[in-house]
Amino acid sequence: MTFSYYLNSFSSNSFINEFIDQPPFKSFKDLLKISPYFLLNGEQIRPLQEPHEFYEELKAQIRAAKVRIVLAALYIGHSEKELVETLKIAVKQSKQLKVHILLDCMRATRIGQTSLDKSPACLLLPLVKEFPDQVTVSLYHTPDLTGFLKKFLPPRFNEGIGLMHIKSFIFDNNLMLSGANLNHDYFINRQDRYILFERTPSISNYFADLVETIASFSYTLKPTLLMDEDSYKLVLTKQPDPVTQSTLFRKSSSLIMKNFIKKWMSHCIGQINDLSNTNSLQKFDTVIFPVIQMSPLYIRQDELATLTVLDAISRQGNKNHVSEDMFWKVFFTSGYFNFTQKYKEKILNAMAKFQLLSASPEANGFFSSKGISKYLPQAYTLIERQFYSDICRHRKEHLIKIQEYKRPGWTFHAKGLWCYIHGESWPSLTIIGSSNYGYRSTERDLEAQAILITNNFQLRKKIHEELEHLSEYTEEVTKETFQQSDRKVPYLVRVATKLIKTML
């Protein structure tokens, strides 16, 4: 089935046309060509603001789950014994409960900095041993890390080739989307974003199925018969091996993911027809477009959808030659300032106002790192300075502002987009998920996001308050910022940044 088939199915349904033709949905109607979508009520959606809220909500949702817990993240921290114990208690209390955890293979098998720090795989192994029929741990391995690179790149460095970067957490029919990993600092003082979707079986099923689908071509964590309690093996099903059969793996996994998208696009048609027959569409005020990015598997849905959103926003500024003060306003956040060329061109040429929010060097997660990674904040400073120069060259300083997050003792990892229609105080659209909108997210990693569009006033207000909370600790970047002594970038860092820019 082609996309034209889906569009014809949508257009023949008067109910969905009536819904989508309302503002603000109408401006983003082109997303129907790209992604499945789910209709919700804004009262089912709750943004969180602080890391400790995220952690407490995670534990509460785990304790309340009866049927399924599906967790996808880059990794679980070496010391997250409380979180693992919470999972263990939940599994013990409900024999019907199934737990599926999807992590990145390289990150999950890397041991900590001391001999006492177990790898995430070893941390989860006792759960797999004790509850083999209830707990599954899957580890995705990129097909780009093979041969010479696989053999000689050391831990941490090999993770630069590509990762499973999705962060989604499902508890029965509740879903939490975030950019946060399951690690101590993300629960304490590493600022991210978190949106909870409650009593939403449709979109919860989508993200649970996404994890199951990726797991179908990932390794499964299994214990061995050896006496060593930390001994494990990684087992593949019938799919090609990503390391030894990378070409076959890429082709097979790409087909699986394309079929996944087709299946859920088709599911939307049936969903809308069912709602139309029961006259239930009137109760909805929010639409969610879930999108994925898996460039190693030839899937670029998230990039296409984000560019489509930016085009739709810019079109409003082109209408009837409106003045600049009537442009729509966009807030763009990323933990790591490294927009791809496509995103940069859209921002620089858009008929819209932009506020770009990223981490200051001190709020960069690598600021106090050891070894080579301690130079990464300087690399991001260089990229930010180059983009600021592009803004000045385009004479867009009055339309495009850069802000840096600077909160003592905190780091910044939030990412996403907010869109404010001209004349309105609250956003009508936000994008929540794992992508940093840089080269890594676009070209190397597996990412998942949700584009949320709503006319629910209370939800719009909450999303606005979420952004205000992030902006509370920001400072505007000016040309004087880059003249400060601590912003000088050493020559070797400048050279290295050019070489590894697509890995940042």
Backbone torsions as a table, in degrees:
resi	resn	phi	psi	omega
1	MET	NA	137.0	-178.1
2	THR	-95.6	168.1	176.8
3	PHE	-63.0	-31.8	178.6
4	SER	-63.0	-33.1	176.4
5	TYR	-61.9	-45.6	-179.2
6	TYR	-64.0	-42.7	-179.0
7	LEU	-64.2	-40.8	176.9
8	ASN	-62.5	-37.2	178.8
9	SER	-66.0	-40.4	178.2
10	PHE	-65.1	-46.3	-173.3
11	SER	-67.5	-23.7	-179.9
12	SER	-82.1	-4.7	-178.3
13	ASN	-102.2	108.3	-175.1
14	SER	-65.5	-29.8	-178.2
15	PHE	-65.8	-48.5	-178.7
16	ILE	-69.0	-34.2	176.2
17	ASN	-61.2	-43.2	179.9
18	GLU	-63.0	-38.7	-179.9
19	PHE	-69.8	-51.5	-175.0
20	ILE	-68.8	-26.7	-178.2
21	ASP	-78.4	-0.6	174.1
22	GLN	-83.3	151.1	169.7
23	PRO	-75.8	147.2	2.6
24	PRO	-89.1	-0.2	-172.4
25	PHE	-61.5	-35.6	-173.7
26	LYS	-58.1	-36.2	-177.4
27	SER	-65.1	-22.8	-175.3
28	PHE	-115.4	27.4	-175.7
29	LYS	-62.4	-25.1	-178.9
30	ASP	-63.9	-17.8	178.3
31	LEU	-64.3	-21.9	177.8
32	LEU	-60.9	-24.8	-179.8
33	LYS	-77.8	-14.8	-166.5
34	ILE	-110.7	-37.1	-166.5
35	SER	-137.4	153.3	165.1
36	PRO	-65.9	167.2	179.4
37	TYR	-147.6	159.3	-177.9
38	PHE	-134.9	133.9	178.8
39	LEU	-93.7	129.2	-178.7
40	LEU	-134.5	174.1	170.8
41	ASN	-105.8	136.8	-177.2
42	GLY	-56.8	-24.8	179.5
43	GLU	-68.9	-14.6	178.5
44	GLN	-85.7	-1.6	-171.0
45	ILE	-120.1	129.8	-175.1
46	ARG	-136.5	107.9	173.9
47	PRO	-73.2	143.5	171.8
48	LEU	-107.3	162.2	-175.0
49	GLN	-117.7	-38.9	-171.3
50	GLU	-109.7	151.8	178.5
51	PRO	-56.6	-39.4	-178.5
52	HIS	-67.4	-31.2	174.6
53	GLU	-64.1	-42.2	178.3
54	PHE	-58.4	-47.6	-177.3
55	TYR	-65.7	-45.7	-179.3
56	GLU	-64.9	-37.2	178.4
57	GLU	-67.4	-40.4	176.5
58	LEU	-56.0	-50.3	-177.7
59	LYS	-65.5	-40.3	179.3
60	ALA	-63.5	-41.5	179.7
61	GLN	-67.1	-38.3	177.4
62	ILE	-62.5	-45.4	-178.9
63	ARG	-63.6	-32.8	-175.3
64	ALA	-86.0	-16.4	-175.0
65	ALA	-66.8	139.8	-178.6
66	LYS	-118.2	-28.3	-172.2
67	VAL	-115.3	-46.8	-176.5
68	ARG	-148.2	145.8	167.7
69	ILE	-131.4	122.2	-179.5
70	VAL	-127.1	113.1	-176.1
71	LEU	-116.6	126.7	174.4
72	ALA	-123.2	127.0	178.6
73	ALA	-157.8	164.2	175.2
74	LEU	-59.8	-44.6	-179.2
75	TYR	-162.9	165.6	167.1
76	ILE	-109.0	134.8	-175.0
77	GLY	-61.9	153.2	-177.9
78	HIS	-58.8	-30.1	-172.6
79	SER	-106.6	14.6	-175.0
80	GLU	-83.3	58.3	-179.0
81	LYS	-70.3	-33.9	179.9
82	GLU	-64.5	-42.5	179.8
83	LEU	-64.6	-43.3	179.0
84	VAL	-65.6	-38.7	178.1
85	GLU	-65.7	-37.4	176.4
86	THR	-62.0	-41.0	175.8
87	LEU	-63.1	-42.8	-178.8
88	LYS	-61.4	-44.9	179.7
89	ILE	-63.0	-42.0	-179.7
90	ALA	-62.4	-42.5	-179.9
91	VAL	-66.3	-39.2	179.1
92	LYS	-63.7	-36.9	-174.4
93	GLN	-77.1	-21.8	-177.4
94	SER	-135.4	108.5	-179.8
95	LYS	-67.2	-20.4	179.7
96	GLN	-82.4	-13.5	-174.7
97	LEU	-73.3	127.6	174.9
98	LYS	-111.3	133.3	179.6
99	VAL	-117.1	127.7	176.6
100	HIS	-128.1	124.0	-178.8
101	ILE	-119.1	126.0	177.5
102	LEU	-114.2	123.0	179.1
103	LEU	-130.5	170.9	172.9
104	ASP	-80.0	138.1	-174.5
105	CYS	-65.5	-48.4	-176.4
106	MET	-66.2	-41.8	-178.5
107	ARG	-71.3	-35.5	-176.0
108	ALA	-78.0	-18.1	179.8
109	THR	-103.4	2.4	177.6
110	ARG	-83.6	129.4	178.8
111	ILE	-78.8	164.9	-178.0
112	GLY	-75.6	-172.2	-175.3
113	GLN	-77.5	-18.6	176.7
114	THR	-120.0	164.5	-178.7
115	SER	-66.6	-17.9	179.9
116	LEU	-83.1	-16.3	-178.6
117	ASP	-85.4	108.2	177.9
118	LYS	-76.2	155.3	173.0
119	SER	-69.5	156.9	175.3
120	PRO	-54.7	-35.8	178.4
121	ALA	-61.6	-44.8	178.8
122	CYS	-67.7	-33.4	179.1
123	LEU	-64.5	-36.0	-177.5
124	LEU	-90.1	-14.3	-175.6
125	LEU	-57.0	-42.3	178.3
126	PRO	-58.4	-34.4	176.7
127	LEU	-63.6	-43.3	179.8
128	VAL	-64.8	-40.1	179.8
129	LYS	-65.5	-45.8	-174.1
130	GLU	-76.3	-31.9	-176.5
131	PHE	-128.6	62.9	-174.8
132	PRO	-62.9	-24.6	-179.5
133	ASP	-91.2	-6.9	-176.4
134	GLN	-118.3	-25.0	-174.0
135	VAL	-118.0	127.0	175.8
136	THR	-124.9	133.2	175.4
137	VAL	-119.8	120.8	-179.8
138	SER	-111.8	142.0	-177.7
139	LEU	-127.2	112.0	179.8
140	TYR	-81.8	136.3	177.6
141	HIS	-121.2	127.0	179.6
142	THR	-65.3	143.0	175.4
143	PRO	-77.6	-3.7	-178.5
144	ASP	-86.0	-13.3	-180.0
145	LEU	-102.4	91.5	-176.5
146	THR	-140.5	173.7	171.1
147	GLY	52.8	-128.8	-176.3
148	PHE	-58.7	-45.2	-178.9
149	LEU	-61.4	-44.8	-179.8
150	LYS	-61.5	-38.2	-174.4
151	LYS	-76.7	-37.3	-168.7
152	PHE	-111.6	-19.5	178.6
153	LEU	-72.6	126.7	-178.8
154	PRO	-75.6	166.0	175.2
155	PRO	-53.7	151.7	-172.8
156	ARG	78.8	-52.4	179.5
157	PHE	-67.1	-37.9	-178.5
158	ASN	-68.5	-19.3	178.5
159	GLU	-72.3	-16.1	177.2
160	GLY	-71.1	-13.5	-178.6
161	ILE	-76.6	-32.8	179.8
162	GLY	162.6	143.6	-174.0
163	LEU	-138.6	163.2	166.0
164	MET	-89.2	105.6	-167.9
165	HIS	-109.4	4.5	-176.4
166	ILE	-68.5	141.0	174.8
167	LYS	-128.1	99.4	176.8
168	SER	-141.8	141.3	-173.3
169	PHE	-134.7	116.3	-176.0
170	ILE	-113.4	134.2	178.3
171	PHE	-132.2	102.2	-172.5
172	ASP	54.7	-113.1	-179.9
173	ASN	-106.6	19.7	174.4
174	ASN	-107.0	144.5	-178.3
175	LEU	-131.5	134.5	170.7
176	MET	-119.3	125.7	174.9
177	LEU	-106.7	143.0	-176.1
178	SER	-158.6	176.5	168.7
179	GLY	-112.0	4.5	-172.5
180	ALA	-89.1	145.8	171.5
181	ASN	-89.7	171.4	-177.3
182	LEU	-96.1	71.1	-175.3
183	ASN	-140.6	154.9	-171.2
184	HIS	-49.0	-50.3	-175.3
185	ASP	-66.2	-28.2	176.3
186	TYR	-70.7	-13.6	178.0
187	PHE	-99.6	-7.5	-172.7
188	ILE	-121.2	-63.9	-170.0
189	ASN	-143.4	27.7	174.0
190	ARG	-115.9	105.4	-171.9
191	GLN	-73.2	128.8	176.8
192	ASP	-139.0	-164.1	176.8
193	ARG	-121.7	151.8	-177.4
194	TYR	-152.5	123.3	176.4
195	ILE	-127.4	128.0	-178.2
196	LEU	-102.8	128.4	175.8
197	PHE	-108.7	113.9	-173.4
198	GLU	-106.4	139.5	179.2
199	ARG	56.6	48.9	-176.7
200	THR	-126.9	74.5	-176.1
201	PRO	-60.3	-34.6	-174.5
202	SER	-64.6	-54.7	-177.5
203	ILE	-75.1	-27.0	173.8
204	SER	-64.4	-41.1	177.2
205	ASN	-63.4	-38.3	178.9
206	TYR	-59.5	-51.0	-176.1
207	PHE	-71.6	-31.9	174.3
208	ALA	-64.8	-41.2	178.6
209	ASP	-67.6	-35.1	176.5
210	LEU	-59.3	-45.7	179.0
211	VAL	-63.9	-45.1	179.2
212	GLU	-61.0	-37.7	-178.2
213	THR	-69.2	-44.8	176.5
214	ILE	-63.3	-38.8	179.9
215	ALA	-62.9	-26.4	-178.1
216	SER	-65.3	-21.4	175.5
217	PHE	-120.8	26.5	176.5
218	SER	-112.7	166.1	173.5
219	TYR	-72.5	152.8	172.8
220	THR	-112.1	133.1	179.7
221	LEU	-76.7	124.5	-180.0
222	LYS	-133.1	143.9	174.2
223	PRO	-74.9	158.5	174.4
224	THR	-104.3	178.8	178.9
225	LEU	-91.8	3.8	-179.5
226	LEU	-71.3	158.7	-178.6
227	MET	-70.6	-27.3	-179.6
228	ASP	-62.0	120.8	-176.1
229	GLU	-66.1	-20.5	-179.6
230	ASP	-98.5	10.7	-179.3
231	SER	-81.4	127.3	179.6
232	TYR	-141.4	168.1	174.3
233	LYS	-133.0	155.5	178.6
234	LEU	-109.3	120.9	-172.1
235	VAL	-114.7	135.4	174.3
236	LEU	-101.1	153.6	173.4
237	THR	-83.6	-133.4	-177.2
238	LYS	-87.9	-3.4	-176.9
239	GLN	-76.2	155.0	176.6
240	PRO	-60.9	152.8	179.9
241	ASP	-78.0	130.5	-177.4
242	PRO	-68.1	-20.0	-178.2
243	VAL	-92.1	-49.1	-175.0
244	THR	-93.3	-15.9	179.7
245	GLN	-133.6	50.7	-169.9
246	SER	-61.6	-37.5	-179.6
247	THR	-66.0	-46.8	177.4
248	LEU	-64.2	-40.9	178.9
249	PHE	-59.0	-46.5	-178.1
250	ARG	-60.8	-45.3	-178.4
251	LYS	-66.0	-46.0	-177.9
252	SER	-66.0	-46.2	-177.4
253	SER	-68.5	-35.5	177.1
254	SER	-61.5	-43.9	178.9
255	LEU	-63.2	-41.1	178.6
256	ILE	-60.6	-43.9	-177.7
257	MET	-71.6	-36.2	177.2
258	LYS	-65.7	-37.4	176.2
259	ASN	-68.0	-33.7	175.6
260	PHE	-60.2	-46.9	179.7
261	ILE	-63.2	-45.5	179.9
262	LYS	-60.0	-42.8	-178.8
263	LYS	-59.7	-43.7	-177.1
264	TRP	-77.9	-28.6	171.7
265	MET	-62.5	-42.9	178.6
266	SER	-66.5	-37.5	179.3
267	HIS	-58.9	-35.7	-179.4
268	CYS	-61.9	-37.3	180.0
269	ILE	-61.6	-47.3	179.0
270	GLY	-64.2	-38.8	179.5
271	GLN	-61.0	-46.8	-178.6
272	ILE	-67.2	-39.6	178.4
273	ASN	-61.9	-40.6	178.5
274	ASP	-63.7	-43.1	179.7
275	LEU	-66.6	-37.5	179.5
276	SER	-63.0	-41.1	-177.6
277	ASN	-66.8	-24.9	-179.4
278	THR	-104.0	6.6	-179.1
279	ASN	53.2	41.1	-174.8
280	SER	-98.2	-2.6	-174.1
281	LEU	-67.6	-23.8	-174.6
282	GLN	-62.9	-23.2	-174.9
283	LYS	-81.8	-6.1	-176.1
284	PHE	-95.8	144.6	177.8
285	ASP	-136.9	8.0	-174.9
286	THR	-142.0	139.8	175.5
287	VAL	-125.5	138.2	-179.7
288	ILE	-117.4	127.1	173.9
289	PHE	-109.6	104.3	176.1
290	PRO	-80.3	136.5	-177.6
291	VAL	-136.2	149.9	-179.4
292	ILE	-127.5	154.0	177.0
293	GLN	-130.7	118.7	-179.7
294	MET	-143.7	69.0	-174.8
295	SER	-59.1	-35.2	175.7
296	PRO	-60.0	-19.9	178.8
297	LEU	-110.6	15.8	175.5
298	TYR	66.6	30.8	176.4
299	ILE	-113.0	118.5	-177.3
300	ARG	-129.2	39.0	-174.9
301	GLN	-65.3	-43.4	-178.0
302	ASP	-63.7	-44.7	178.7
303	GLU	-59.7	-47.0	-179.9
304	LEU	-61.6	-42.6	-179.2
305	ALA	-66.7	-41.9	180.0
306	THR	-65.6	-42.6	176.5
307	LEU	-63.4	-35.5	177.5
308	THR	-65.1	-40.9	176.6
309	VAL	-62.3	-45.7	180.0
310	LEU	-63.9	-38.5	176.4
311	ASP	-63.3	-42.7	-179.2
312	ALA	-63.0	-39.8	178.9
313	ILE	-66.7	-43.9	-179.3
314	SER	-64.2	-34.6	179.8
315	ARG	-59.1	-32.5	-179.6
316	GLN	-64.5	-33.4	178.0
317	GLY	-75.1	-19.5	179.6
318	ASN	-86.4	-13.2	-175.7
319	LYS	-67.6	121.4	173.4
320	ASN	53.7	28.4	176.7
321	HIS	53.9	50.0	-178.2
322	VAL	-65.3	155.4	179.5
323	SER	-74.6	160.7	-175.7
324	GLU	-62.1	-29.6	-179.1
325	ASP	-71.6	-6.1	176.6
326	MET	-103.9	5.2	177.6
327	PHE	-64.2	148.7	171.0
328	TRP	-71.2	156.4	-176.4
329	LYS	-114.5	135.8	-178.1
330	VAL	-123.5	130.9	170.4
331	PHE	-107.1	126.9	-176.7
332	PHE	-122.2	122.7	178.6
333	THR	-120.7	147.9	176.2
334	SER	-154.0	138.8	177.1
335	GLY	-67.9	-24.0	-177.2
336	TYR	-133.1	113.1	-173.3
337	PHE	-77.0	99.5	-179.1
338	ASN	-160.3	55.4	-177.8
339	PHE	-58.3	142.1	176.0
340	THR	-68.6	165.4	-179.3
341	GLN	-59.3	-39.1	180.0
342	LYS	-62.9	-44.5	179.7
343	TYR	-67.4	-40.7	178.7
344	LYS	-59.5	-45.3	-179.2
345	GLU	-64.1	-39.8	178.3
346	LYS	-62.5	-43.9	-178.6
347	ILE	-66.2	-46.2	-175.9
348	LEU	-68.4	-29.8	-175.9
349	ASN	-103.8	-1.5	-175.7
350	ALA	-72.5	148.4	171.6
351	MET	-91.5	70.0	-176.6
352	ALA	-159.7	165.3	175.6
353	LYS	-99.2	138.3	-178.2
354	PHE	-126.8	138.7	166.6
355	GLN	-119.5	116.8	-178.3
356	LEU	-104.1	120.9	-175.1
357	LEU	-116.0	126.2	178.9
358	SER	-144.3	-178.9	-177.6
359	ALA	-79.2	139.2	166.8
360	SER	-70.0	164.6	178.8
361	PRO	-53.8	-39.0	-178.9
362	GLU	-69.5	-26.6	-179.0
363	ALA	-94.5	2.1	175.8
364	ASN	-75.1	135.5	-176.1
365	GLY	-60.9	-17.9	-179.1
366	PHE	-97.1	6.1	-171.1
367	PHE	-58.8	-41.4	-177.6
368	SER	-106.8	21.6	-179.3
369	SER	-69.2	162.0	174.8
370	LYS	-100.8	159.0	177.7
371	GLY	75.0	-155.7	-174.4
372	ILE	-64.4	-32.3	-175.4
373	SER	-63.4	-16.3	178.6
374	LYS	-67.3	-15.5	178.6
375	TYR	-88.1	-5.0	-177.8
376	LEU	-62.7	-40.3	176.1
377	PRO	-57.0	-34.8	176.9
378	GLN	-68.0	-36.5	177.7
379	ALA	-63.6	-43.1	178.9
380	TYR	-68.5	-33.0	174.5
381	THR	-61.5	-43.2	178.8
382	LEU	-61.1	-45.8	-179.7
383	ILE	-63.6	-40.6	178.6
384	GLU	-64.5	-42.2	179.2
385	ARG	-63.1	-40.5	178.6
386	GLN	-63.9	-39.0	179.2
387	PHE	-70.7	-37.0	176.0
388	TYR	-60.6	-39.4	176.7
389	SER	-63.1	-37.9	176.8
390	ASP	-63.1	-40.1	178.0
391	ILE	-60.4	-46.2	-179.9
392	CYS	-65.0	-39.0	-179.7
393	ARG	-64.4	-33.1	177.7
394	HIS	-85.9	-0.2	-178.5
395	ARG	55.4	46.2	-178.0
396	LYS	-115.4	19.4	-177.1
397	GLU	-58.3	-29.9	-178.6
398	HIS	-80.0	-14.6	-177.9
399	LEU	-108.6	-26.5	-177.2
400	ILE	-121.6	115.3	-180.0
401	LYS	-114.0	145.3	173.9
402	ILE	-113.3	132.1	176.7
403	GLN	-123.2	148.5	177.9
404	GLU	-118.5	137.8	178.4
405	TYR	-81.2	127.1	-177.2
406	LYS	-144.0	97.4	-178.6
407	ARG	-128.7	116.5	-173.9
408	PRO	-52.5	127.2	177.6
409	GLY	82.0	2.6	-177.1
410	TRP	-118.6	154.7	169.0
411	THR	-116.4	164.6	-172.4
412	PHE	-122.0	128.3	-177.3
413	HIS	-137.2	11.8	-175.1
414	ALA	-76.3	144.8	177.4
415	LYS	-145.8	151.7	179.5
416	GLY	150.9	-171.5	-177.0
417	LEU	-143.7	142.1	174.1
418	TRP	-127.9	138.0	178.9
419	CYS	-121.6	125.8	177.3
420	TYR	-110.2	119.8	174.2
421	ILE	-69.6	143.7	-178.8
422	HIS	-52.7	133.5	176.1
423	GLY	85.9	-2.0	-178.7
424	GLU	-112.1	144.1	-174.1
425	SER	-87.6	-17.1	-176.5
426	TRP	-122.3	148.4	-179.0
427	PRO	-71.1	150.7	175.1
428	SER	-103.5	-14.7	-177.3
429	LEU	-140.2	141.1	168.7
430	THR	-142.8	153.0	173.9
431	ILE	-116.7	126.5	-178.1
432	ILE	-124.6	136.6	178.3
433	GLY	163.5	-151.8	-168.9
434	SER	-102.5	-13.4	-172.9
435	SER	-75.1	138.4	173.3
436	ASN	-96.6	1.6	177.8
437	TYR	65.2	18.3	177.3
438	GLY	-102.0	-172.7	-176.9
439	TYR	-65.9	-37.9	179.4
440	ARG	-61.1	-50.4	-177.7
441	SER	-61.1	-38.6	-174.6
442	THR	-81.4	-35.8	-170.9
443	GLU	-109.7	-23.7	-168.8
444	ARG	-118.3	-39.1	-169.2
445	ASP	-96.8	167.8	168.8
446	LEU	-93.5	126.4	-177.5
447	GLU	-130.3	155.2	173.8
448	ALA	-143.3	138.4	-178.0
449	GLN	-138.8	170.5	171.8
450	ALA	-135.2	127.9	173.9
451	ILE	-93.4	116.9	-175.9
452	LEU	-108.8	122.2	177.8
453	ILE	-123.3	130.4	-173.5
454	THR	-147.9	152.4	167.9
455	ASN	-117.3	17.8	175.6
456	ASN	-78.9	116.0	-172.7
457	PHE	-62.1	-41.9	-178.3
458	GLN	-66.1	-40.7	178.5
459	LEU	-67.1	-42.5	177.8
460	ARG	-59.3	-40.4	179.0
461	LYS	-63.8	-41.8	-179.8
462	LYS	-67.0	-39.0	178.6
463	ILE	-67.4	-36.6	175.5
464	HIS	-63.5	-44.0	179.9
465	GLU	-64.3	-34.1	175.6
466	GLU	-60.9	-46.4	179.3
467	LEU	-66.4	-40.6	177.7
468	GLU	-58.9	-39.4	179.3
469	HIS	-62.5	-42.3	177.5
470	LEU	-66.0	-39.8	-175.0
471	SER	-75.3	-14.9	-176.6
472	GLU	-60.4	-28.0	-174.3
473	TYR	-111.4	35.1	-175.6
474	THR	-113.4	156.9	173.7
475	GLU	-129.8	140.5	-179.0
476	GLU	-75.5	141.2	178.1
477	VAL	-88.4	132.4	175.4
478	THR	-129.6	177.8	179.3
479	LYS	-64.1	-27.2	178.2
480	GLU	-66.9	-28.3	179.7
481	THR	-56.1	-43.4	-174.6
482	PHE	-83.5	-3.0	176.3
483	GLN	-92.4	-6.9	179.1
484	GLN	-68.9	148.0	-174.7
485	SER	-61.3	-33.3	-178.1
486	ASP	-79.7	-1.0	177.4
487	ARG	-102.1	4.3	177.4
488	LYS	-73.2	131.1	-176.0
489	VAL	-104.4	121.3	-179.6
490	PRO	-59.3	153.5	-176.6
491	TYR	-57.1	-45.9	-177.3
492	LEU	-64.4	-32.6	176.7
493	VAL	-68.2	-38.5	178.4
494	ARG	-62.8	-42.3	179.2
495	VAL	-65.8	-46.3	-177.6
496	ALA	-64.3	-35.6	-178.8
497	THR	-61.6	-40.3	177.3
498	LYS	-60.7	-37.2	-175.2
499	LEU	-75.8	-33.6	-172.9
500	ILE	-113.9	15.4	-175.2
501	LYS	-56.5	-35.2	-178.3
502	THR	-77.4	-3.4	177.8
503	MET	-103.9	2.7	-176.9
504	LEU	-99.3	NA	NA
